[in-house]
Amino acid sequence: MKTNVTDTSRKALNEIKYEGLVGKRQAQVLGVIEQASNYSLQELCVLAHLPVNVVSARVNELKEKNILEVRCKRKCKITLRTVNAVGIYLGQR
């Protein structure tokens, strides 16, 4: 049986929202993140249709809650600068 990553991510986001762990803007940022991917802040801005100051603050909050983590260092597809890309936390809780 093959699981759709997008469906799995949406289910996880809904569980997090249901548990009251994230606010509206945090949920908006999480809503564009796919489970197995990693993103720069600028990439998240484009996907979430939010300004960088909003995305940056929400990403920092989500990292503090161990919902997001820095996944790798790579070039941003938008700025072409080397960034610490973030993704859904995969470690032990």
C-alpha positions as a Markdown table, in Angstrom:
| # | Residue | x | y | z |
|---|---|---|---|---|
| 1 | Met | 0.0 | 0.0 | 0.0 |
| 2 | Lys | 1.4 | 3.4 | -1.0 |
| 3 | Thr | 0.8 | 6.4 | 1.3 |
| 4 | Asn | 0.4 | 9.8 | -0.2 |
| 5 | Val | 2.9 | 12.1 | 1.5 |
| 6 | Thr | 0.7 | 15.1 | 1.2 |
| 7 | Asp | -2.2 | 13.3 | 2.9 |
| 8 | Thr | 0.1 | 12.2 | 5.7 |
| 9 | Ser | 1.4 | 15.7 | 6.2 |
| 10 | Arg | -2.1 | 17.1 | 6.3 |
| 11 | Lys | -3.1 | 14.5 | 8.9 |
| 12 | Ala | -0.1 | 15.3 | 11.0 |
| 13 | Leu | -0.8 | 19.1 | 10.7 |
| 14 | Asn | -4.4 | 18.5 | 11.7 |
| 15 | Glu | -3.3 | 16.5 | 14.7 |
| 16 | Ile | -0.9 | 19.3 | 15.8 |
| 17 | Lys | -3.6 | 22.0 | 15.3 |
| 18 | Tyr | -6.1 | 19.9 | 17.2 |
| 19 | Glu | -3.7 | 19.5 | 20.1 |
| 20 | Gly | -3.4 | 23.3 | 20.2 |
| 21 | Leu | 0.3 | 23.2 | 19.7 |
| 22 | Val | 0.4 | 25.8 | 16.9 |
| 23 | Gly | -1.3 | 29.1 | 16.0 |
| 24 | Lys | -2.9 | 30.2 | 12.8 |
| 25 | Arg | 0.2 | 31.6 | 11.1 |
| 26 | Gln | 2.3 | 28.6 | 12.3 |
| 27 | Ala | -0.3 | 26.3 | 10.8 |
| 28 | Gln | -0.1 | 28.3 | 7.6 |
| 29 | Val | 3.6 | 27.8 | 7.3 |
| 30 | Leu | 3.3 | 24.1 | 8.3 |
| 31 | Gly | 0.6 | 23.6 | 5.7 |
| 32 | Val | 3.0 | 24.1 | 2.8 |
| 33 | Ile | 5.7 | 21.8 | 4.1 |
| 34 | Glu | 5.8 | 18.2 | 2.8 |
| 35 | Gln | 7.1 | 15.6 | 5.3 |
| 36 | Ala | 10.2 | 14.6 | 3.5 |
| 37 | Ser | 11.3 | 17.9 | 2.1 |
| 38 | Asn | 13.3 | 20.9 | 3.3 |
| 39 | Tyr | 12.9 | 24.6 | 2.7 |
| 40 | Ser | 14.6 | 27.9 | 2.9 |
| 41 | Leu | 12.8 | 30.8 | 4.4 |
| 42 | Gln | 12.4 | 32.5 | 1.0 |
| 43 | Glu | 10.9 | 29.2 | -0.4 |
| 44 | Leu | 8.4 | 29.1 | 2.4 |
| 45 | Cys | 7.5 | 32.7 | 1.8 |
| 46 | Val | 6.6 | 32.0 | -1.7 |
| 47 | Leu | 4.7 | 28.8 | -0.9 |
| 48 | Ala | 2.8 | 30.3 | 2.1 |
| 49 | His | 2.3 | 33.8 | 0.5 |
| 50 | Leu | 3.7 | 35.5 | 3.6 |
| 51 | Pro | 6.4 | 38.0 | 4.1 |
| 52 | Val | 9.8 | 36.8 | 5.3 |
| 53 | Asn | 9.5 | 38.5 | 8.8 |
| 54 | Val | 6.3 | 36.5 | 9.5 |
| 55 | Val | 7.8 | 33.2 | 8.1 |
| 56 | Ser | 11.1 | 33.7 | 10.0 |
| 57 | Ala | 9.3 | 34.3 | 13.3 |
| 58 | Arg | 6.9 | 31.3 | 12.9 |
| 59 | Val | 9.8 | 29.0 | 11.8 |
| 60 | Asn | 11.8 | 30.0 | 14.9 |
| 61 | Glu | 8.7 | 29.3 | 17.1 |
| 62 | Leu | 8.1 | 25.9 | 15.5 |
| 63 | Lys | 11.8 | 25.0 | 15.9 |
| 64 | Glu | 11.5 | 25.8 | 19.6 |
| 65 | Lys | 8.5 | 23.5 | 19.8 |
| 66 | Asn | 10.5 | 20.7 | 18.0 |
| 67 | Ile | 8.0 | 20.7 | 15.2 |
| 68 | Leu | 10.5 | 21.9 | 12.7 |
| 69 | Glu | 14.3 | 21.3 | 12.5 |
| 70 | Val | 17.2 | 22.4 | 10.4 |
| 71 | Arg | 17.7 | 19.6 | 8.0 |
| 72 | Cys | 20.6 | 20.5 | 5.8 |
| 73 | Lys | 22.8 | 23.3 | 4.4 |
| 74 | Arg | 22.1 | 23.9 | 0.7 |
| 75 | Lys | 21.5 | 26.6 | -1.9 |
| 76 | Cys | 18.1 | 28.4 | -1.8 |
| 77 | Lys | 16.3 | 27.9 | -5.1 |
| 78 | Ile | 15.2 | 31.6 | -5.0 |
| 79 | Thr | 18.2 | 33.5 | -3.7 |
| 80 | Leu | 20.9 | 31.0 | -4.7 |
| 81 | Arg | 22.6 | 31.7 | -1.3 |
| 82 | Thr | 23.6 | 28.9 | 1.0 |
| 83 | Val | 21.0 | 28.5 | 3.8 |
| 84 | Asn | 20.1 | 26.2 | 6.6 |
| 85 | Ala | 17.0 | 24.5 | 5.2 |
| 86 | Val | 14.2 | 23.4 | 7.6 |
| 87 | Gly | 11.7 | 20.6 | 7.5 |
| 88 | Ile | 9.4 | 18.6 | 9.8 |
| 89 | Tyr | 11.2 | 17.4 | 12.9 |
| 90 | Leu | 12.1 | 13.7 | 12.4 |
| 91 | Gly | 13.9 | 13.0 | 15.7 |
| 92 | Gln | 12.7 | 11.4 | 18.8 |
| 93 | Arg | 10.1 | 13.3 | 20.9 |
